[in-house]
Amino acid sequence: MTRSVADLIATLGTGIHVDGQWRDAATGATFEVHNPATGEPVATLADGGADDAAAAIQAAGRTQASWAAVPARERAEILRRAYELLIEHADELALIMTTEMGKPLAEARGEVTYGAEFFRWFSEEACRIPGDARRSPDGNTRLVVTAEPVGPCILITPWNFPLAMATRKIGPAIAAGCTMVFKPANLTPLTSLYVVDLLREAGLPDGVLNVVCTTSPGDVVEPWIDSGIARKLSFTGSTPVGRSLLEQCARGVLRTSMELGGNAPFVVCEDADMDTAVGAAMAAKMRNMGEACTSANRILVHRSVIDEFGRRLTEKMGALTVGNGVEDGVDVGPLVEEKAVAKVEGLVDDAVSRGAQVLTGGNRGDGPGFFYPPTVITGVSPESELMTTEIFGPVAALIPFDTDDEAVELANDTEFGLVSYVMTENLDRALTMSERLQAGMVGVNVGVVSNPAAPFGGIKQSGLGREGGTTGIEEFLETKLVAIPVR
């Protein structure tokens, strides 16, 4: 039987985990975690600072050599046990996630399934780290190439997918043999703390994963970067923060992988199957209440079908039930905080002031919690702020186009390049547009591209490196050459 959320939260760690022990902040400082559906506090955690950061990175440094020496099979078995524990505790994890982040329980359970798969995937990759041995072309040298763990890693995750973003980074780091210092988002740290406890139960040794929750990221992350101990930083978050972290990492020449902002175009061609296109648009727009870097931000629809597409999408969006995610029948939960609602509200108001028409939604309403209704707007001016700003909310903005060339030009008219979507029944058009779209990922007739077995990441201002797939573990490995003369 699933325990109450209050009972579950009461069992979690303090928010700072160093060398296998939960502890209070060195300063004694704390912060509150709130339920976005009510605005009420649900937990109080230690608010880490520079001293806590130093203890965490030193523990990771001390443990690196012994952890790297653990056989790959043992690391794989820890990840496999952790995967099984995540599935076993899926209902409790989902309840915690919904309480701190807002997404409906069904969607939270889906994230547990998705996020757990990173542990299973990288448990299998741990034993497949490649190497090579060959003679040099002149025949005088044996060239032995091995892959070694990069070393202690800094992991920073966002608030919108508090389980999957953690497992997507922790999984390959464990598989590769890297120790870690981990900073979850202070808006949604509780799910991550539960994952840490399950990893301990799965047998992860002390000092491998060290955690500092904080409301002052600079006081924690910058000392980690400048410690001389960390050798890699993996960050998921906004592009401005990513740029700042890249500048800091340059001082110590740290390896980096960055999954940053998006401004995803969703292109609906005139030959698209309407049922498929509308279904995919709902998935690409409304997953996580639109609070996803992969969310469809600009929905570009061929002028000949924009009325039909808009009517169908409006019907679907208008039929969604908004409410507290723990309640039965709720399709759309709250946004994560008041600031998020104000941002979405401002973007819609700006578009309307420039001539856009609201087909459904558009008014936040009264009552507690950080809710904004599913909204469809059409007639969006190219000068509207939402054309260049990541909405991060349940707002579908429809923009007409007349030719494929125009659609591609509009789609690529952004500094971002994470994901694009194409809806068409013509294979040649699908392939041609996919090749022309400037994005690290393209979804053809689908609204969700994320898969633990596939590389995830973008180009341009959307980041560096890839997570997941066979390439995901490479981000945590260094290549070493051993040259031996042939005698």
N, C-alpha and C positions, 0 to 999 in steps of 0.2 A: 504493500500500500504506500502510495506517495505521501511523504510528510508534508506538513504545511510549509509555505514559503518562509514563514518566520522561523520555524524550527530548522529548516535547511540553512538559512543564512546564519543562524546562531552557531552552526557547526563549522563555518568557514574560517580560514586563517585570518590573521590580523591585517594583511595587506602588504607585509614585508616578510620575505622568506629568504633566509641566508644560511647556506651550509646545512640545509635540512631542518632548520628551526624557524617557526613563526615568531616574530618579535614586534614590539612596539617601535615607533619612530624614535630615533635618538633624542629628538627635541620634545617628544611627547605629543606632537601635533596630530590632529585628526581631521577628517573631512567626512561629509555625509554623501551617501548615494541615494538618489530619489527615484520614485516610481513616476514615469512620465504620464501615466494615465490619471494620476491623482495629484501629482506634485508633492506628495508626502515623502519624508525620509524613510528608508527601509533598512539602512545599515550605516554604521560608523566604522571607518577604517583608519589605520595609521597613515599619516601623510608624510611620506619619506622626503629626505633632504640629502645634502651632500655627504654627511657621515654615513648614512644608510647606503648611498650609492657606492661609496668607497669600500664598505664591507662586502657588498654584493660582488663587485668586480674583482676584488682580491680573492674571494672564495672561488670564483670562476677560474681565475688564473692558477690558483693552487691545485685545482682539480683537473686541469686540462690534460696533463701528461698521463695520469692514471686512467682517465676516461678514454682517451684516444687509444690506449693499449687494450681496452676491452674488446674481445673478438666481435666481429660484425654480427655473428649469429646471436650473441647475447643482447646486443643492442636491438636487433630485430625482434627478439622475443619480448623485450620490454614494451616496444611499440605495439606489438600484437596484443599483449595483455591489456595495454591501455585502450586500444580500440575496443576490445570486448567489454571493458568496464564502462566506456562511454555509451555503448549501446545498451548495456544493462541499466544504466542510470539515466536513460534518455528523458524520461518523464520529469525527473527532478531537475535535470539541467535545463529543460525547456521552460519549466516553471520559473526558475531563477532568471533565465534570459528574458522572458516576457515581462517579469516584474521590473527589471532594471532598464530594459531597452524599449519595450512596448509592443514588439511584433506579436501577432496572434499565436496561440499555443501550437496550432498546426504548422505554422511556418517555422516556429522555433524548433519543433521536433524535426522538421526537414533540415534545419541547419545542423542539428546534432548528427543526423545521418551523413550529411555532406562533410561536415568537419571531421567526424570520426574516420572517414575514408582516407584522409591524409595520413593518419597513423597506420592504417592497414597498407596503403600504397607504399609508404616509405619503409615500412617493416620489410617489404619485399625488395626494395631498392638497396637496402643496407648491405645485402650480400652480393650485390651486382656492381659494386664500384669498380670501374674498369682500370686496366693497366695495359702495358705493351712491352714487348721485348723484341729487339731486332738488331742486326748488324748495320753499321754505317755503310753508306754506298761504297766506300773504298775498302771495306772488309776488315779494317784495322781496329774497330771499336764495337763493343757490345753496348747498345743503348737500351737501358731499362727505365721505363717510364711508370711512375706510380702516382696515385692520388692520395693525398693526406688531408686530414681535417684542417681547415683554415685557421682554427684556433678559437678563443673565446669570442662570442658573438653578442652584439646588442640587438635585441628584438623589440620593436615598437609597433603596437597594433592599434587600430581605430575602434570606435565605439559601436559601429553599425553591425558587425558580425563578430561578436565577442568570443565565440567558440571557434569558428572556422578560420578566422584570421590568426588565432593563436596556434592552432594545430598545423596550419599551412606553413608556419615558420619553425615551430618547435620540432615537428616531425622530421624534416630533412636535416636539421641540426643534430638531433639525436642519432639519426641513421649514419651521418658522416663522422660522428665522434667529436662534436664540438660542445663545449660548455657554453652556458648562456647567462646573460642578464636580461631580464624581461620587464618592460613597462607596459602594462595594459592601460587602456584609456580610463581616466578617472570617472567618466560618466557611467561606464559599464564594466567595472572590474570583477564583479562577483562571479560571473560565469568562468572567467579565467582562473580565479582562485580555486574553484571546484575542480577544474582540469588539473591544476597543480597537485591537488590532493590525490586525484586518481592516478597520476603519474607516479607519485610516491608509493601508492598501493601496488602499482604494477612493478615496482622494484627499481625505479630510477635512483641511482646513488646520490647521497648528499653532495651538494656543491655543484652538481651539473646544471640545475635550473634554479636561478636565484631571481627573486621578484621584488620590485619596488613599485608600489602604487604611490602616486603623488599628484598634487594639484599644481606643482611648479616643475614642469618637465625640464626646463633649462638647468635647474639646480641638480638634476639627476643625470640627464643624458650627456650634457657637455663634459662633466667629470669622467664619465665612462669613455667618451671619445678621446679625451686627452690623457687617459690613464697610462698609456703605453702598454696596456695588457690586452685590450680588445683589438681584434684583427678584422672584424667585419661588422657592418651595420645593415640590418634589414628593416625597412620602414614602409608602412602603409598609411597614407594620410594625404593631406593637401599638398598641392604643388609648391606653394610658398614655403611651407615648413620643410618640404623635401629639398628645395634649393638651399635653404639655410644649413641643413644637415650635411649636404654635399660639401659646402664650403668648410664646415668644421672638420669633416672627415679628411679633407685634402691636407690638413695640417699634419696628420699622422699617416697619410697614404693608406687609409682603411679601405678595404673592398666594400662596395655598397650594392644593394639591390633596392630599388625604389618602385613602389606601386602607388602612383599619384592620382591626380584628378582626372576627370573625364568630361566629355561633352558629346555623348554618343548620338550620332544621327541614325534614324530608323527610316529606311527608304522603302516606300510602298509603290511599286511600279504598276502601270496600268493593267498588266496581265496577272497581277497577284491574285491568288485565291483569297477571297475576303474572309472566310472563316479562319483560315490559317493566319492571315495577316492580323486580324483583330485579336485572335488568341495570343499570338506572339507579342503583340503590342501590350496587351494586358500583363503578360509575364515580364516583359522588359521594362515596363513603366512602374508596375505596382509591387514588384518584389520588394519586400522590406519597406513598404510605404513610399517607394521611390528613393529611399535613402541608401543608394548603392552607386558606386563609381561606374558600374555597367548599366545604370538605368538609362532608358531612352530619353534623351534630353530635348532633341529636336526631331519631330516626326514629319518627315518630308513625304508628301503624298501627291501622286500624279493628279493633275487638275481634273482629269476625266472621272476619277473615282473618289475625289476628296469628300464629296457630299455623302456618298454611301458609306464610306469608311468612317467619317465623322459621326454619322447617325448611329451606326452600329457600336462604335466605341463609346459614344455618349450613353447609350442604353446600358452597356456593360458597366461603365464606371458609375453611373447613377444608381445602379442596383446594389452596389456594395454597401455592406453594413459597417458603420464606424463605431468603435467603442473600445472598452477595456479588453485587451487581448486575452485575458483569462476567462472571459464570458463566452458561453456557447453562441455560435452563429455569427461571431464577429469576423469580418474579412480584413478590416483595416484598423490598425492600432494608432496610437498617438505618435507624433514626432518626438525626438529625444529630449528636447528642451524648448523653452519659450523662445530663445534666440533663433532656433530653426524655424519656428512658425512665423516669426516676424520677417525672416528672410523670404520665405515662400510667399507670404502675403504681399510683401513689397514688390516682388517680381511680377506677380499677377496684376497688381494695381498699376504698375508701370506699363505692362503690355496693353491693358485696357485703356489707359490714358493715351496710348498711341494708336487706338482704333481697333484693337482686338475685341472679339465677341466671346462671352462666356456661354458655353453650351450646357454645362452643368457645374455645380459647385461654386467656388469662388468666394465664399464667405465662411469665416472660421466659426461663427456662432458663439454661444455663451457656454458657461459651465466650467468646471475644473479640468485640469489636464491640458496637454499640449496637442490638441487635435486640429487637423485641417482636412476638409472634405476632398474626396477625389474630384478633380477638376479637369475639364476639357475646354480649351480656348482655341479659336480659329481666327484667321485674318491677322496673324501676328506680323507686326512690322519688323523688317530687318534691323531697325535701330533699337528694338526692345532689348532690355538688359538680359533677359533669359536666353537670347540667342548666343551670348558669349559667357554666360554664368551658369555653372552647374546648379541645377534647381535643387536637388536633394529633397524632393517632396513629391506628393501625389498629383502632379500637374502635367497634363499632356498638351503640348503646344503643337498645333497643326500648321504646316507651311506648304503651300502648293508649289509644284514644279511642272514644267512642260516637256523637258527632254532628259535623257539619261545624262548627257553632258552637264546640264544645269544641276541635276541632282548631285552628281559627283562633286561639282564645284562648290555647291552649298555645303555638302557633307564635310569636305576637306577644309572649309573656311574656318579653321579653329586652330589654336596652338596645341590642342590636345589630340591624342591618337590612341586611345585605349581600345575601344571596341566600336564597331559599326554593325548595322543590321540591314539586310536586303530581303525584300519580299518579292519574289517573282517565280513564275512557273517555267521560265525559259532558262535552260541550263547554260547556254552560251552567255546570256546576259548576267546570270548569277556569277559565273566565273570571271567574266570581264570586269564587272563592277567590283568584285572582291579584290581583284588585282589592282584596280585603280584607287580604291579607298585607302587612305593613309591611316591605318590602324594596326595595332598588334594582333587583333582578333576580329573575325567577321562571322556573324551568325546569319546563315541563309535559311530563311523560313523557320527560324527558331528564335525565341526570345531570351533564352538562357544559354550562355556558352561555357560557363564555369564547370570544370570537371577535374577532380584530382589527378586523373590520368593524362591530362593535357596541360601544356604550358600556358600560364596566365601572365599577361603583362602587356605593356603598351610601348609606343614610340613617342617622339617629340616631347612635349611637356608632361606626358603621362607616365614617364618613368624609365627605369633601366633594369635589365635582368628579367628573369622569368621565375615563377613559382609553380610547383606542380609538374606532373609529367616526368619523363626521363631526364629532362634538363634541370629539374628543381633541385636535385641534390648537388649538382655541379656548382651551384652558387656557394656551397659550403665546403668546397674542396680546393686544394692547391695542387698543381701539377709539379712533380719533382723528377728530374733526370738524374740517373746514376750512370756515368760513363766508365766502362771497364775495358782496358786494352786487351786485344786478343793476342795471346802469347804462343 
